[in-house]
């Protein structure tokens, strides 16, 4: 009996030796302030999302969370900084659908988008829309599709720069719908709006947020949203997939999330994931994001990792089919 008791005590000690280090790591993290590196300029949706989350998680973590904007080269500058950071959970990278586009578009990056980062959690998703000028002849997406099919090459669609999520979404829409129209890239959203209002282009495709002031002012009219469901903020606007046919499964949204350097301890990732998801469940956080037409959407590290990998595959395909030159 004594030998059996001794064996059980030894077994329990061995089992605990594998668990305690993880528990100790979780309790020790974080040891200092955290920083979220954002590959976008201050004031935009990505920056505001990061700042909203930073404020919400700093209390539960017991540390300040600062935002560091590192703009340039399609997120490459920010990505390289975080990839080389100490993998201790204190440096995070705001990743997005743009991260997937860069991985698909650039021939060579100073990091491996999938291997050099560990996903933590998605933060938010946001809609893209097809819009026309208020006085456009097209009142619905089916009308536009019917015209495009009857008049190949006669329509054009404006987007921000080549290689942006919006630009690639237009190429995907064109290919999926099986229509012949010209995708015209502009240097950002304001020139797209100007060209639409001047009648220089027939339709525009962009993220909803920057278009809302024009939509609310009745200068632009949304024909359809590109996601899988209607938006609570615009319940009367149909989705592209409601057009049916080849577009019945169409679904494109933009999104963002947070990752850390690869080899970050699992306990730190788990702690970050828990506080982020708790923050995204708070009504005030959800409301603040919703005011920017951003929809709070957390999840597991595995879900973010698969979402990023899936988007890289999708946009690589679109880039190849559209014959867009890789950079």
PyMOL commands that set and color helices and strands:
alter all, ss='L'
color gray80, all
select helices_A, chain A and resi 2-28+45-61+73-83+97-105+141-150+165-177+189-197+208-216+240-243+245-247+266-280+283-290+301-321
alter helices_A, ss='H'
color red, helices_A
select strands_A, chain A and resi 34-38+65-69+91-96+117-126+128-133+155-159+181-185+203-207+220-225+254-261+294-296
alter strands_A, ss='S'
color yellow, strands_A
deselect
rebuild
show_as cartoon
